[in-house]
């Protein structure tokens, strides 16, 4: 995997620029898309592990190191989503909030369910059948038939929390943001009580942190960016905090939250002065949804044909490359047909 990790690192390093102006503002859509694109690649690397292992002590060492990030590879998606929603509320007000059930919740759910149909068709083609209950729960994101599901399930609930909070507290954005945070905590408790896997709930607070960051960004920026020394000190402290909690993160959910908070805050702090302005990564970030939700489909389909039990390193690397290319192709097709069609229907409502 060293080749694939190396390409990602080269794209990232080559795109590092000084954050400046509106074109390279660290929280602009394009700059955050670069970050999303980077972590989307890490999600792909993580998912491919489900189908074949890469354990060479030298050539796979960078890949194995990146796997130690765990759930941190998805936290920026949630953070930027919360930030984006809050920015839209600030700009469009009540009109945007009223549109969340359709423009956010329903649109994401329909696009997700359309992708599920593709997985279902593949299962039917290969002779695998599921009962009605399993499929209903799969379309709701509670179960899976080989697809990724937990992130969509969680983000849909977070959209609902946002809608409820801002409808209740209306123009009192601070109270609404706090309400989203409290409902997210309740969601974590309920999911844990129901015995759902930890990844269903252990990162959802990142969405609230994005909302709160949008509300208090100016104050945070003024403090961190007061000088280069202040910025470097804050970045160093967050790095130390991340490392200090890493080995104890599974001892307590509170410690785990501190760990991922340090990670999110470190990424945001870093980009306040240095952004990643990479066109390939930005493209990946712009197409995050189809690339994320469909990437397991080529992995499932190609595994029986490209990965015999005695598959060597070359076969595995070829499998990764073909899966990635197939994901790009079907994601573009999905975006231009299914997603575009759903978008047109939603806009008419």
Buried (B, 14 or more C-beta within 10 A) or exposed (E): BBEBBEEBBEBBEEBBBEBEEEEBBBBBEBBBBBBBBBBBBBBBBBBBEEBBEBEBEEBBBBBBEBBEBBBBBBBBBBBBBBBBBBBBBEEEEEEBBBBBBEBBBBBBBBBBBBBBEBBBEBBEEEEEEBEEEBBEBBBBBBBBBBBBBBBBBBBBBBBBBBBBBBBEBEEEBEBBBBBBBEBBBEBBEEBBEEEBEBBBBBBBBBBBBBBBBBBEBEEBBEEBBEEEEEBEEBBEBBBEBBEEBBEEBEEEBEBBBBBBBBBBBBBBBBBBBBBBBBEBBBBBBBBBBBBBBBBBBBBBBBBEEBBEEEBEEEBBBBBBEBBBEBBBEBBEEBBEEBBEEBBEEBEEE
